[in-house]
């Protein structure tokens, strides 16, 4: 029995050593890796190819933040802040008390031009505010050319086949 154990132990050790000496990959292992790479490529490439839609979503968030910034400026500086939406070139400007606001990110006047540079393929396709502007008073209440905002109104950002609305609520001026 002890001899059988020694023979078995020696046999197992030789088999394990033989397996560990093996170098390279089998054909099955290579095929499985190629299949996994193919599946990943089929899933990932369509998502990466539609960058404009992703950028349009990011721009809609930027527009929301810029509208909130204009509202904050109006309340902290005790002056009316206005965002004027342009059609040619497509974009918007922010003014405070009729004077251009300095963009804290660039140090230049706060003017965003779309469908060019980092905003290529993105546009503002619809503005519901009369007069094509939204203005916040010193309390943060939104106004348009017809007076104080009575109902929710929005701006539509388009790009990559998608549309996203940025909505301003009456009375509070909450931007969603």
Secondary structure, 3 states (H helix, E strand, C coil): CHHHHHHHHHHHHHHHHHHHHCCCCCHHHHHHHHHHHHHHHHHHHHHHHCHHHHHHHHHHHHHHHHHHHHHHHHHHHCCCEEEEEECCCCEEEEEECCEECECCCCCCECEEECCCHHHCCCEEEEECCHHHEEEECCCCCEEECCEECCCCEEEEEEECCEEEEEEECCCCCCEC
